[in-house]
């Protein structure tokens, strides 16, 4: 069997790590790695995910890692919290808030006016953590943000990056679960 080259990008809150791996039909072996810092952008006192930097790092990493061949696929993993909202034309309305942005401070007190942690757990299958997308979305609703007013499509950060690279929008089931947005 001909060897196949695969790439993976792990986008964390403060760093981006990439790896290239070769699969020979029996075994997958990592052949190279690439990394860059990943810091949020600050604007008007809020922290935002820098999707432009993330995309550039992924492209640079693919170029650097792919010197020995063409990749069969690319997998992107993010820290499981951020998201972007697209408008009717498929354009990103605003840069995603960084999951650590302080706009969600106190959000759990507001959520607890409607639901207990146990009720949230029963509905979502995960223990409630304020940094997850559900609570950021709730903040968007409370603030009547442009995301809510003009939004047509929700994409978790990993799916958003894939969309910005490929033009294809989809959401993987486990990331929807981590974000507390799976029925």
ZIHUDA-V468497 format. One line per field, one symbol per residue. ss: DSSP state (a for helix, b for strand, c for the rest). psi: psi as a letter, one per 30 degrees, with the letter a starting at -180 (. if undefined). A space follows every 10 residues. Layout:
BEGIN
ss = ???
psi = ???
END
This chain:
BEGIN
ss = cccbbbbbbb bcccbbbbbb bbbccccbbb bbbbbbbccc bbbccbbbcc aaaaaaaaaa aaaaaaaacc bbbbbbbbcc ccbbbbcccc cbccccbccc caaaccaaaa acccccaaaa aaaacccccc ccaaaaaaaa aaaccaaaaa ccbbbbaaaa aaaaaacccc ccaaaaaacc ccc
psi = kkkkklkkkj jlfflkklkk kkkgfekkkk fllkllljkl kkkhglkkki eeeeeeeeee eeeefgfgak kelkkkklgg elllkkafgg kkelkkkkfg kffgkfeeee effekleeee eeefgkkkkf fleeeeeeee eefhleeeef kfkkkleeee eeefefgkkl kkeeeeeefh gk.
END
